[in-house]
Amino acid sequence: MPVKVCSSCKEQKEISAFSKQSSNPDGYKYKCKSCQSKRTKELRNLDPKKYRIYSKKYREINIEKYAEWRYKTRHGITKTEMLAILEEQGNICLFCKTNDPGVKGWVIDHDHSCCGDINSCAIS
């Protein structure tokens, strides 16, 4: 496997340790992923307000991508996986026995103790 020397730590590493960057002659960044990550954390710590503004703007521009990432982070599965589980269940909530996803759509982490509210049912 090809190797490359990191411009920051000066270590020789496999090319997989570097992120891609098409504008560079070899197609990879000069710093390894580890050094790049450390540098990014340092910059974020210098001006956290600037980073929060950037993050908010990114989430607004990439709303669907961010929503999918947040869903996966919170529940451990993607929405596609959740819909596959729902389909295996016959498109009904196993607790409430309803097939109506409600106004907000199907959710995973609903407290079913209030199942009189059909608009908030979930899969299990």
C-alpha positions in Angstrom: 0.0 0.0 0.0 1.3 3.5 -0.8 2.7 5.6 2.0 3.1 9.4 2.6 4.8 11.6 5.2 2.6 13.9 7.2 3.7 17.5 7.0 2.8 18.0 10.7 4.0 15.0 12.7 6.6 14.0 10.0 5.6 10.3 10.4 5.4 8.0 7.4 1.9 6.6 7.2 -0.3 4.6 4.9 -2.2 6.7 2.4 -5.5 5.6 4.1 -4.4 7.8 7.1 -4.9 10.9 4.9 -8.1 12.5 3.7 -8.6 13.0 0.0 -8.1 16.5 -1.5 -8.3 16.6 -5.3 -6.4 19.9 -5.6 -3.2 18.3 -4.3 -0.9 16.6 -6.7 -1.3 13.2 -5.2 -5.0 13.6 -4.4 -4.5 13.6 -0.6 -4.1 16.2 2.2 -0.6 17.1 3.5 -1.6 16.4 7.1 -2.7 13.0 8.3 -6.3 12.6 9.7 -5.0 12.5 13.3 -3.0 15.8 13.0 -5.8 17.5 11.1 -8.3 16.5 13.8 -6.0 17.9 16.5 -5.6 21.2 14.6 -9.4 21.5 14.0 -10.0 21.0 17.8 -7.4 23.7 18.6 -9.1 26.2 16.2 -12.5 25.4 17.6 -11.3 26.0 21.1 -9.8 29.4 20.1 -13.2 30.7 18.9 -16.1 28.5 19.9 -18.7 31.1 18.9 -17.4 31.2 15.3 -17.6 27.4 15.2 -21.2 27.4 16.6 -22.3 29.9 13.9 -20.6 27.8 11.2 -22.3 24.6 12.5 -25.7 26.2 12.6 -25.3 27.4 9.0 -24.1 23.9 7.9 -27.2 22.3 9.5 -29.5 24.8 7.8 -28.0 24.2 4.4 -27.8 20.4 4.8 -31.1 19.9 6.7 -31.9 16.4 5.4 -28.3 15.1 5.9 -28.1 16.5 9.4 -31.6 15.1 10.3 -30.5 11.6 9.1 -27.2 11.9 11.1 -29.1 13.1 14.2 -31.6 10.2 13.9 -28.9 7.6 13.6 -27.0 9.2 16.6 -30.1 9.3 18.8 -31.6 5.9 17.9 -28.7 3.8 16.6 -30.5 3.1 13.3 -31.2 5.0 10.2 -34.7 6.1 9.1 -34.5 3.6 6.3 -33.8 0.8 8.8 -36.6 2.0 11.0 -39.0 1.9 8.0 -37.9 -1.6 7.2 -38.7 -2.7 10.8 -42.1 -1.0 10.5 -42.8 -2.8 7.3 -41.9 -6.2 9.0 -44.5 -5.3 11.6 -47.1 -4.8 9.0 -46.9 -1.0 9.1 -48.5 -0.9 12.6 -47.4 0.1 16.0 -46.9 -3.0 18.1 -48.0 -1.3 21.2 -51.0 0.7 20.1 -52.0 -1.5 17.1 -52.5 1.6 15.0 -51.4 2.1 11.4 -51.6 5.9 11.6 -48.2 7.5 11.9 -49.7 10.8 13.0 -48.8 14.4 12.1 -45.1 14.0 13.0 -44.7 10.6 11.3 -43.4 7.4 12.9 -41.0 7.8 15.8 -39.0 5.4 17.9 -38.7 6.8 21.4 -42.4 7.5 22.2 -43.7 6.8 25.7 -46.7 4.5 25.0 -48.3 5.1 28.4 -50.4 7.8 26.8 -51.6 5.8 23.8 -54.9 7.6 23.8 -53.0 10.1 21.5 -53.0 8.2 18.2 -51.1 11.0 16.5 -47.9 10.1 18.5 -47.7 6.4 18.2 -44.4 4.7 17.4 -42.8 1.4 16.4 -40.9 -0.7 19.0 
